[in-house]
Amino acid sequence: MRLIKHDLSYIDAIMAGTSRPEIHDILGMDTHMIDREGTTRFVLNMIDDNDCTQYSRYILDDDDQFIGIITLKDIDRVDRIATMGTWIYPERWGEGYNRRAKDEMLTTAFTQLALEAVLFGVKLRNIRSMKAQEKLPYTTLDVADRYPERALTKQIRLNEPFQLNVVYKEDFLEYLRVTLNS
């Protein structure tokens, strides 16, 4: 598995994923966001992030086939915090790619981007994603009260019940240290 920069050659692969109800419904994507024009706009926005508030990568499987996207968004360089979102083709769920992609992106977030915390907002109806986040040994669950402004922003965006979870830099780096030493 590897994460690579966005480019326009994966437009059809992205559309093949986002056109599926399991993806666009959970992500709250309108139909104009998943057509060719909307997908192209999204990719160009990721390529040309002049304000440096996003860091996004394509997820390729072990055979270098596109299987999803992982993004750090709403990056706040002052407070050193961001929000992470991920989607993977449903037929690839349960194969460990979500965890591997998150581990790699969190490594970048904490070592290269100098962030201190990364938030995950998950809709309560997205049981699969909630369970996946609960399995991550470095995640602190249900922290909306610690981040009221971000929780409010997420509530407005999602417009449905959700849970806000966080990964703190020190917890993740400790996880890496223990994992690498075992």
C-alpha positions as CSV (number, residue, x, y, z in Angstrom):
1,M,0.0,0.0,0.0
2,R,1.1,3.5,-0.7
3,L,-0.2,7.0,-0.7
4,I,0.4,9.2,-3.8
5,K,-0.3,12.8,-4.7
6,H,-3.5,13.6,-6.6
7,D,-3.4,13.9,-10.4
8,L,-6.1,13.9,-13.1
9,S,-5.3,10.3,-14.3
10,Y,-7.5,8.8,-11.6
11,I,-10.7,10.7,-12.3
12,D,-12.6,7.6,-13.5
13,A,-11.4,5.5,-10.5
14,I,-12.6,8.2,-8.1
15,M,-15.9,8.5,-9.8
16,A,-16.3,4.7,-9.7
17,G,-16.0,5.0,-5.9
18,T,-17.9,8.1,-5.2
19,S,-20.8,7.1,-7.4
20,R,-21.5,4.2,-5.1
21,P,-24.2,4.8,-2.4
22,E,-21.9,3.3,0.3
23,I,-19.5,6.1,-0.3
24,H,-21.4,9.2,-1.4
25,D,-24.2,8.8,1.1
26,I,-21.9,8.6,4.1
27,L,-19.7,11.4,2.8
28,G,-22.8,13.5,2.2
29,M,-21.9,14.2,-1.4
30,D,-24.4,15.8,-3.8
31,T,-24.7,14.5,-7.3
32,H,-22.8,17.5,-8.7
33,M,-19.8,16.5,-6.6
34,I,-19.6,13.0,-8.1
35,D,-19.9,13.7,-11.8
36,R,-16.9,14.3,-14.1
37,E,-16.9,18.1,-13.7
38,G,-17.2,17.9,-9.9
39,T,-14.6,15.2,-9.5
40,T,-12.2,17.2,-11.7
41,R,-12.8,20.3,-9.6
42,F,-12.1,18.3,-6.5
43,V,-8.8,16.9,-7.9
44,L,-7.6,20.3,-9.1
45,N,-8.4,21.8,-5.7
46,M,-6.3,19.1,-4.1
47,I,-3.4,19.7,-6.5
48,D,-3.6,23.5,-6.1
49,D,-4.1,23.9,-2.4
50,N,-2.5,27.4,-2.2
51,D,-3.8,28.1,1.3
52,C,-2.3,24.8,2.6
53,T,-5.4,23.8,4.6
54,Q,-5.6,20.4,3.0
55,Y,-3.2,17.5,2.5
56,S,-4.7,14.7,0.5
57,R,-3.5,11.5,-1.1
58,Y,-4.8,8.6,-3.2
59,I,-4.6,5.2,-1.6
60,L,-3.1,2.5,-3.8
61,D,-3.3,-1.1,-2.9
62,D,-0.4,-3.6,-2.8
63,D,-0.7,-4.0,-6.6
64,D,-0.7,-0.2,-7.2
65,Q,-4.4,-0.1,-8.0
66,F,-6.4,3.0,-6.8
67,I,-8.8,2.0,-3.9
68,G,-9.6,5.3,-2.2
69,I,-8.6,8.7,-0.8
70,I,-7.4,10.0,2.5
71,T,-7.4,13.7,3.4
72,L,-6.3,15.9,6.2
73,K,-8.5,18.9,5.9
74,D,-9.2,22.2,7.8
75,I,-5.5,22.2,8.8
76,D,-4.9,24.9,11.4
77,R,-1.2,25.7,11.5
78,V,-1.6,27.9,14.5
79,D,-3.5,25.5,16.7
80,R,-1.7,22.6,15.0
81,I,-4.9,20.5,14.4
82,A,-6.7,19.1,11.4
83,T,-9.6,16.7,10.6
84,M,-9.0,13.5,8.7
85,G,-11.4,11.8,6.3
86,T,-11.0,8.5,4.4
87,W,-13.0,6.5,1.9
88,I,-12.1,3.1,0.4
89,Y,-13.9,1.0,-2.2
90,P,-16.4,-1.2,-0.3
91,E,-15.0,-4.4,-1.8
92,R,-11.6,-3.6,-0.2
93,W,-13.1,-3.0,3.3
94,G,-11.7,-5.4,5.9
95,E,-8.4,-5.9,4.2
96,G,-6.4,-3.5,6.5
97,Y,-5.9,-0.7,4.0
98,N,-7.8,1.8,6.1
99,R,-5.5,1.3,9.1
100,R,-2.4,1.3,7.0
101,A,-3.4,4.5,5.2
102,K,-4.3,6.2,8.5
103,D,-1.0,5.2,10.1
104,E,0.9,6.6,7.1
105,M,-1.1,9.8,7.0
106,L,-0.9,10.3,10.8
107,T,2.9,9.9,10.5
108,T,3.0,12.7,8.0
109,A,0.6,14.8,10.1
110,F,2.7,14.6,13.2
111,T,6.3,14.4,11.8
112,Q,6.2,16.5,8.7
113,L,3.2,18.9,9.2
114,A,4.0,19.4,12.9
115,L,0.4,18.9,14.0
116,E,-0.5,18.0,17.6
117,A,-3.9,16.5,17.1
118,V,-6.0,15.0,14.2
119,L,-9.8,14.7,14.6
120,F,-12.1,12.1,13.1
121,G,-15.8,12.9,12.8
122,V,-18.0,9.9,12.2
123,K,-21.7,9.7,11.6
124,L,-23.4,7.6,14.2
125,R,-25.2,5.6,11.5
126,N,-21.8,4.7,10.0
127,I,-21.3,1.7,12.3
128,R,-18.5,0.2,10.3
129,S,-16.4,3.4,10.5
130,M,-17.2,3.8,14.2
131,K,-16.0,0.3,14.9
132,A,-12.8,0.8,12.8
133,Q,-12.0,4.0,14.8
134,E,-12.6,2.2,18.1
135,K,-10.0,-0.4,17.1
136,L,-7.3,2.1,16.6
137,P,-5.2,1.9,19.8
138,Y,-4.1,5.5,19.6
139,T,-7.6,7.1,19.3
140,T,-9.4,9.0,22.1
141,L,-13.1,8.6,21.6
142,D,-16.0,11.1,21.9
143,V,-14.1,14.4,22.4
144,A,-16.7,16.9,21.1
145,D,-16.7,18.7,24.5
146,R,-12.9,19.3,24.2
147,Y,-13.3,20.9,20.7
148,P,-16.7,22.7,20.8
149,E,-16.0,25.0,17.8
150,R,-14.9,22.1,15.5
151,A,-17.8,20.0,16.8
152,L,-20.2,22.7,15.9
153,T,-18.6,23.1,12.4
154,K,-18.9,19.3,11.9
155,Q,-22.5,19.3,13.1
156,I,-23.4,22.0,10.6
157,R,-21.6,20.1,7.8
158,L,-23.0,16.7,8.5
159,N,-26.5,17.8,9.8
160,E,-26.9,14.5,11.6
161,P,-25.7,12.9,14.8
162,F,-22.0,12.1,14.9
163,Q,-19.1,11.3,17.2
164,L,-15.9,13.3,17.3
165,N,-12.7,11.3,18.0
166,V,-9.1,12.5,18.2
167,V,-5.6,11.2,17.8
168,Y,-3.0,13.0,19.8
169,K,0.6,13.2,18.6
170,E,2.1,11.7,21.7
171,D,-0.3,8.8,21.7
172,F,0.4,8.0,18.0
173,L,4.2,8.3,18.4
174,E,4.1,6.0,21.4
175,Y,2.1,3.5,19.4
176,L,4.7,3.7,16.6
177,R,7.6,3.3,19.1
178,V,6.0,0.2,20.7
179,T,5.0,-1.3,17.3
180,L,8.5,-0.8,15.8
181,N,10.2,-2.2,18.9
182,S,8.1,-5.4,19.0
